[in-house]
Amino acid sequence: MSVGHVQRAIEASGIPTVSVYVASFGHIPELMSLPRSVITPHPMGRPLGAPGDGERQLEVVRAALQLLTEPEPSIVEMGHRWRPGGLIGGRQNVDGYS
């Protein structure tokens, strides 16, 4: 919740912010009335996606940056599912964890 407090303080000074939460904490943005948040279906510790999955990570970052252009408060839930994979140390990561 401390991220939400920091986000609200920064917003109060006129700087737009966006936060990215995993689904386990997806209730926090609404509970704290945060202005802009992206909720991903990824597990804790992987809010942007699996290590090595640059495509998914870029999708999440683009969604977050897009929210910065929104004048109204908005919470976006990413519709994709957790996708394990990517390369870890040159080998295929089959379980989504490093």
C-alpha positions, 0 to 999 in steps of 0.5 A, a space after each residue: 500500500 505504500 506505493 499507493 501513498 507515494 503515488 497519491 502524493 506525487 499526483 497531488 503535486 501535479 505529476 501524473 503517475 501510473 502503477 502496475 499491480 499483479 492480480 493478487 493486489 488488484 483490489 488496492 488501486 480501487 481501495 486507495 482511489 488511485 488515479 491510474 493503474 494497470 493490473 496484470 495476471 502475473 504472479 507476485 514478483 513478476 508484474 511485467 511478465 516472465 524474465 526474458 519475455 520482452 514482448 509481454 513486458 513491452 505490452 505492460 509498459 505500453 499499457 501503463 504509458 498509455 494511461 498517462 495520457 488519460 485525463 480521467 482515473 482509470 484501472 486497466 486489467 490486462 486480459 492476457 494470461 500468465 505466459 511462462 517462457 523466455 530465456 534465462 542464462 541462454 536456456 529456455 525458461 519453461 516454468 516462468 520463473 528464474 
